[in-house]
Amino acid sequence: MKHLLLSSTILLAASTGLMAEEVMKDRELMTGEVEEGDPQAGLEYAKEVCANCHGISNATSPVPGATAFNEIAYGPEMSANALLVWMQTLHPTMPNITLEREDLMDVIAYILSHKDKD
C-alpha cells in the first residue's frame, strides 16, 4: 500500500510540473506575450523543412493546396499568437512535424516578416 501511495505521489508531482510548463506556454497565448524569433533563422529552417511543400520567400508552393508563406502572413487577423496556435495544431494534409520551440518562433517571425516588406 505504501508503494502504491508513493508511486501515486511521484506521478502526481511529475504531471503537475508538466502541467505548469504547459500553463506557462498557454499564458503567452492569453496575454499576447509571445517571444520574438529570428526571421533569418526561420528562413533557413523553412528552406530545409518547409520548402518541399510551401512556397517560401515569394515563391509559389510546389504542392497544390499548400499555402505560400507570404499568403499566410496576409491571412485575416494573422498575428504571432494566431500562427503559434495554427502551427501547433495538427493539419490533415501536412506531415506531423514537431518543431522545437526556438525553430517554431523563428519560422513565425519569418512568416510575419513578409508583412514588413510592403
C-alpha positions as CSV (number, residue, x, y, z in Angstrom):
1,M,0.0,0.0,0.0
2,K,2.8,2.4,0.8
3,H,4.4,1.6,-2.5
4,L,1.2,2.5,-4.3
5,L,0.9,5.7,-2.4
6,L,4.5,6.7,-3.1
7,S,4.1,5.9,-6.8
8,S,0.9,7.9,-7.0
9,T,2.6,10.9,-5.2
10,I,5.5,10.8,-7.6
11,L,3.2,10.6,-10.7
12,L,1.1,13.5,-9.4
13,A,4.2,15.6,-8.8
14,A,5.6,14.9,-12.2
15,S,2.3,15.6,-14.0
16,T,1.8,18.8,-12.0
17,G,5.3,20.0,-13.2
18,L,4.4,19.2,-16.8
19,M,1.0,21.0,-16.5
20,A,2.7,24.1,-15.0
21,E,5.1,24.2,-18.1
22,E,2.1,24.0,-20.4
23,V,0.2,26.7,-18.5
24,M,3.2,29.0,-18.9
25,K,3.2,28.4,-22.7
26,D,-0.5,28.9,-22.8
27,R,-0.1,32.2,-20.9
28,E,1.7,33.6,-23.9
29,L,-1.4,33.0,-26.0
30,M,-3.7,34.6,-23.4
31,T,-1.6,37.7,-22.8
32,G,-0.2,38.1,-26.2
33,E,3.4,37.9,-24.8
34,V,4.9,35.7,-27.5
35,E,8.7,35.8,-27.5
36,E,10.2,37.0,-30.7
37,G,12.0,34.7,-33.1
38,D,14.8,35.3,-35.6
39,P,13.4,35.8,-39.1
40,Q,16.7,34.9,-40.8
41,A,16.9,31.6,-38.8
42,G,13.3,31.0,-39.7
43,L,14.1,31.4,-43.4
44,E,16.9,28.9,-43.1
45,Y,14.7,26.4,-41.3
46,A,11.9,26.9,-43.8
47,K,14.3,26.3,-46.7
48,E,15.3,22.9,-45.2
49,V,12.0,21.7,-43.9
50,C,9.1,23.6,-45.3
51,A,10.1,24.4,-48.9
52,N,9.3,20.9,-50.1
53,C,5.6,21.8,-49.9
54,H,5.2,25.5,-49.1
55,G,6.4,28.5,-51.2
56,I,8.8,30.5,-49.1
57,S,10.1,33.9,-49.9
58,N,7.9,34.9,-52.7
59,A,7.9,31.5,-54.4
60,T,4.8,29.6,-55.5
61,S,4.1,26.5,-53.4
62,P,5.4,23.4,-55.2
63,V,2.5,21.3,-53.8
64,P,-1.0,22.5,-54.9
65,G,-3.0,23.4,-51.9
66,A,0.0,24.1,-49.7
67,T,-0.3,27.8,-48.9
68,A,2.7,30.0,-49.6
69,F,4.2,31.8,-46.6
70,N,3.5,35.2,-47.9
71,E,-0.2,34.3,-48.3
72,I,-0.2,33.0,-44.7
73,A,1.3,36.3,-43.5
74,Y,-1.6,38.3,-45.0
75,G,-4.3,36.0,-43.8
76,P,-7.2,37.5,-41.9
77,E,-6.2,38.7,-38.4
78,M,-2.8,37.0,-38.7
79,S,-0.5,37.5,-35.7
80,A,2.2,35.7,-33.9
81,N,-0.4,34.3,-31.5
82,A,-2.6,33.1,-34.4
83,L,0.4,31.4,-36.0
84,L,1.6,29.9,-32.8
85,V,-1.8,28.2,-32.3
86,W,-2.1,27.3,-36.0
87,M,1.4,25.7,-36.2
88,Q,0.8,23.6,-33.1
89,T,-2.5,22.2,-34.5
90,L,-2.5,19.0,-36.5
91,H,-3.3,19.5,-40.1
92,P,-4.7,16.5,-42.0
93,T,-2.9,17.4,-45.2
94,M,0.5,18.0,-43.6
95,P,3.1,15.6,-42.2
96,N,3.3,15.7,-38.5
97,I,6.4,17.8,-38.0
98,T,7.2,18.8,-34.4
99,L,9.3,22.0,-34.2
100,E,11.5,22.8,-31.3
101,R,10.2,26.0,-29.6
102,E,13.1,28.2,-30.9
103,D,12.5,26.9,-34.5
104,L,8.8,27.5,-34.2
105,M,9.3,31.1,-33.1
106,D,11.9,31.7,-35.8
107,V,9.5,30.4,-38.5
108,I,6.7,32.5,-37.1
109,A,9.0,35.6,-37.2
110,Y,10.0,34.8,-40.8
111,I,6.3,34.4,-41.9
112,L,5.4,37.7,-40.3
113,S,8.4,39.4,-41.9
114,H,6.5,39.3,-45.2
115,K,4.2,42.0,-43.8
116,D,7.2,44.3,-43.3
117,K,8.3,44.1,-47.0
118,D,5.4,46.3,-48.2
